[in-house]
Amino acid sequence: MTKYRQPTLAARTTLAALAAAALLAATPALAQTAPTKKELVARVLQLQQPGIEAMARQIAQQPAMQIMQQAGAALQRVPQERRDALARDIEADVRKYVDESVPVVTQSAVRLAPSTIGALLEERFSEEELRQIIGILESPVNRKFQGMAQEMQRSIVEKLVAETRPAVEPKVRALQDSVAQRLGVPSGGGAASAPR
């Protein structure tokens, strides 16, 4: 059996110097590969961009939906022979508005996200927490769950409307009658209804 010999002071100094040099050489590489907090926030925003764009679309479309509701009520007072053509023209105007407005609002939302949402994320989350958020958002299970969002919403809305319609429709009619009476106009006779 060979006897272990303790390295000399010179050998130990050389080994320590080599280890320090290797560590120093590796440190910039480690710093370059580890994402900074800003990069982590940017990744979270990138993963959330579809949601940001959907929110922006909804904001841009909301006035059009309100105008369509008002137009629908007003169309009931238009003679039948003009009603269909007028409805098509209004729908074309609304489509034009949506086509022109949605891109402007979504682009602004995506542009503003880093200075608003990103600033909040950077202020309130640590780098480790941001990594965890990214892990959750990139998880295949989360993506599957998010992909079911519309189906889940549709499922509950159908049952909710069916279950609450008998209780809500009389209240809607009473509200219509009350508003019509206050305005001194004939009641719409069911023009509006409970949620569909």
N, C-alpha and C positions, 0 to 999 in steps of 0.2 A: 504494500500500500504506500502510495506517495504521500509524503508529508506536505501539508499546506504551508506555503510560504507567504507571509504577509508582504503586500506590495511595498516597495520603498516609497519614501516621501515624494520623490520625483515622479514615480509612476502614478501615485495617488493624485498629485497636482495635475499631471497631464490628463488623467481620466476625468477629473473634475472640470478642467478647462474644456475638454471635448464635450462633456455633458452640457455645460453651460452654453457652449457655442451651438450645439444641436437644439437646445431649448430656445435660444434667441432666434435661431433661424426658423424654427417652427412657429414661434409666436405671431409674426405677421401673417403667416398662412392661416393660422387659427382665427385671427382677427378678421381676415378677409372672408373666410367661409362662414363664420357665425353671423347671422343677420342682425343688423342693428334694430333698435326699437322702431325707428322710422320705417325700415323695410318690413318689419312684422306688421305694422299698422297698414302699410300699403298693400300687403298680402290680404289682410282681413277685408280691406275695402274692395279689393279685386274680387274676392269670393262673395262679397255682399252686393256687387254691382247689379246683378239681375233684380234684386229686391229694391235697390235705390231707383233703378229705371222704372220698375213697376209702380212705385210710389209716385214718381214724377208723371207717368202716364195718367194715373188716376187723378192727380191734381189738374193736369191739363184738360182732361175729359170732363171733369165735374161741371164746369159752366155749360158745356154743350148738353150734358144730360139734363140740367135744370131747364135750359131753354127748350129742349125737346118736350119735357113735361108740360111746360107752359104752352107751347105750341099745340100739343095734343089737346089740351083743354080748349084752346081758342079755335082749333079746327072743328070742334063739335058745333060751333055757331056758323060755320061756312056752309053754303049750299052744297049738297051731295055731289052735284055735277062738277064742282071745282075742287072738292076736298082731296081727291086722290092725286091730282096733278100738283096741287099746292103742297101736299105732304111729301111727294117725291122731290120737289124743289127744295124744301126745307131740309130734307135728309141729305141732299147733295151739298147744301151749304154747310151743314154740320160736318159731313165727311171732309170737306175742304178745310174747315177750321181745324179739325183733328189732325189731318195730314200735315198741315203747316205748323201747328202749335206743339204737338207732342215731341217732335225732334228738338225743338228749341228748349223746351223745359227739361227733357231728359239729358241733353248735353250739359245744360247748366247744373243740374243736380249732380252729375258725375264730376264736373269740374269743381263744384263747391264741397263735395264730400271730404276731401283731405283737410280742408281748413275748418270744417265743422265737426263731422263725425270723427274724422281722424284725430283732430285736436283733443276731443273728449277721450278717445281710446288711449292716446299717448299719455294724457294726464292721469287717467284713473286705473290703468292696468300696467302691471309689471311686464317685463319681457317674457318671463315664464308663463304668466297668465295669457299673454297674447299667443304664445306657442300652443297653449292648451286650447284656446279658442280656434286657432287654425286647425289643430288636430280634429276638433269636433266638426268644424265646417267641412273639412275634407273627408270626413268619415263616410264610407259607402253607406252605412246605415242612415246617417243624417241625410245624405243625398236621396236615398230611397224615400225617407219620411217626407222630405220637402217636395219630392215629385208627386206625392199623394195629396198635397195640400188642397188642390182644387177638387179632387174627388171627395175628400173628407168634408170640405165645406159644402159641396153640392148635396152630399148625403144628409148632413144635419139640416140644411136649409129646407130640403124637401119635406122631411118629417116635421120640422118646426112649423112650417107654414101650414101643413095639413092639420097639425094638432091645434094650432092657435087661431086658425081662420074663423071658426064659429064664434069665438070670443071677441076677436078683433074687428071683424066686418061690421057688426052693429055699432061699434064705437066709431069706426071710420064714417059710416053713414050719419051718425048723430053729429059728429064734428062737421061734416059737409053741410048738413042742414043748419047748424048753429052759425057757421061762417056765412052761408048764403043769406040767412035771415038778418044777420047783422049788417050785411052789405046791401040788403034790400033787393037781391037778385034771386031768380028761381033756383032751387036746389038742383044740383047736377044729376040727381036721380041715379047715383051709382057710378058716375064717371071715374071717380077714384075708388080704389078698393084696398083691401088689406094687402100686406106684402105677398108677393108671388114667389 
